[in-house]
Amino acid sequence: MAMTARVSARRSAGGTAHQEATLRRRAFGFGGTGSALQTALAVAGPIVTAVAGWGRMDPVAFAAAVLVPAPVLLAVLAFGGRSRWAAQEVLAWLDSATVPVVMASADEAGLDDPAAAPAERPAHFAYRAAVEAVSRGLDGLAVLAAARPDTGRLGPYPTLKLWLIRLRFSIASALFGAWLLAAIAVAMATAGGVVWF
């Protein structure tokens, strides 16, 4: 609900929703070839290891082969995107700020409000500059990341949310692997099999 209000506030203030969405996609790695490949790996990884290990491993080794390699590889890939983390943290901080992000002047955005945190003015300016950079065909993330020292420590909820987003493919792969193992176990039990692997 709060996020919806912020998006509405930005749009009503004349913000370019497409450019703002592009900035967020770049910051969090949503969409594109990279996301498609990681989604494919999250699903195909456990399936390939299950097929390759079937009948060749004891149950514990088989479960480890299905559950571990793909999520670990995807976590490594997630840490490879550390260059975007500062920009992600500024966006997460702005999402939880007391003053909604709007593409307007600082006064119109309410940044003179005494309730606003001291870091909100530089963070809002950085956000506006980043969106303007995107509108000119530039990346925009470096401009946004420059405000990270001003925002300070993130709260526990934004931090947890960021880690879930960063590790989303790894978590999805682990969950899919667990589901696959459960499906195999149920299928074998239903078939009345005695030998489990």
N, C-alpha and C positions, 0 to 999 in steps of 0.2 A: 504493500500500500504506500509506504513512504517513498519507495523507488518510483512508483507510478506518479506520485505527486511531484517528484523532482523532475521527471521527464516532462510532465505537463508544464511545469514552471519554465523549463528551458524553452519549450516550443512556444509558449505564450509570450516569451520575451524575445521572440524573433530568432531563436537559435536554429541552425541548420541541422535537423535531426539526422540526416544521412551522414553528414561529416562527423557528428558526435558518435554515431553508431560505428562508423569506420574507425575512429580513434579507439573505441573500446574493443573492437575486433582485433585491431593490431596489438593492443596492450595485452589482451588475454589469449590471443591465438585462436579465436573462434573462426571457424570456416576455413576455406582454402584447402590446398593439397595436403599440407601438414596435418591438419585435423582429420582429413579423410584417411590418410595413411595410418595414423595412430589408432583410429577407430577400427580399421581393418586388422591391425596388429593385435588390438585388445581382444578381438573375437577369434581371429585365425590362430594366434599363438597357442592358447590352451587346446584348441582342436588338433593342431598339428602335433603338439607334444603328446596328447592323448593317443592319437593314432600311432605315432612312432613308438611309444612306450608300451602299448597294449601287448600283454603276454610276454614282455621282455624284462619286466621289473617286478619287485615285490610291491605290495600295496602302498607302503609308506613312501618308497621312492617314486612310484607312479603318481601319487597325490602331490608330492613335492614338484615333480616335473610339470604337472598341469598347472599348479598354483603359483610357482615362483618365477620362472624365466621371463615371461612376457610382462608381468607387472614390474619386475625389477628393471627391465630394459626401458619400459615406458617412464618409470621414475627417473632414470638416468637422462632420458630425453627431456623430461620436464625441467631438470636442473640445468640442462643446456640452454634454457631460455631465461637464465638469470638476468640478462641485459634488460629485460622488460619488467623486472620485479619492482624497481623504484616507481615506474609509471603506474603499475598496478596498485601499489600501496597508496599513491596519491589519490587515485580514483576511489579506492575503498575508503580512504579517510574522508573524501568529499561526500561520498554516499551516506556517511554517518554524521556529517557536520550539522550544526544547528541551523545554518542558512542554506537553503537549496541552491544548487548551482544554476545560474541563469546566464544567458549570453547578453548581458546588459552592463551598464556602467557599475562601478563599485557601489555608488550611492543607491542606484535603483535596485541592486541585488541585496540591499540591506546589510552591507558589510560594515556600516557605521553603527550598527546595533550593538550596544554594550554587551549583549548576551553572546555575541559572536566570539569565537575563539580567536586569539591573536594571529594564528596561522591561516585563518580563513581568507584574508585578503590576498596574500601571495599565492595561495593554492588556487583561488578562483581566477586570479590573473593568469597563472600558468595554464589553467584549463582552457581559458578563452584563447590564449596565444597558441596552444596546441591545436585547438579546433581550427583556428585561422590558418595554421601551418598545413593542416590536412586539406583545407580548401584550396591551397596553392599547390597541392600535389606533393607536399613534403611529408615526412614520417610523423612528426609531432610528438613522438614519445620522449625524445631528449628534452624538449621544452617542458613537458609535464614532469619528467623525472627531476628537473632542477629544483622543484618545490619540495622534494622529499625531506631535506633536512629541516624545513620549517614545520612540517606536520607532526614531528615527534613520534612517540610510540603509539602503535595502533592498539585498540582495545581487544579483548579476547574474541569477541564475536567476529569482527572484521578479519582478524588474523586467521581464525578457523575457516571462515568462508574463503579466504584467499588460498589457503593450503588445499582445500577441497577442490577448488577450481584448477589449481596448478597440477594436482595429482589425479584429476578426474579420469584420465585414460587408464592410469595404473590401477586405480580403485575399481573401475568398471571391469577391467580384465580379471582382477582377483575375484570379483563377485561372479563373473561369468564362469571362471574356472571352478569355483565352488559349486555353482549350479550344475555345471557339466558333470562333476564328480557325483553329485547327489542324483542326477538323472541316470547315470550309469549304475549306481548302487541300487536304485529303485527298479530299474529295468532288469538287473540280474536277480534281484530278490523276487520280482514278479514272475520271472521265467523259472524260478526254482533252482537256479544254478548253485552249485556247491563251491566250485572253484571261482574265486572272486577276481583274479587277474591272470 
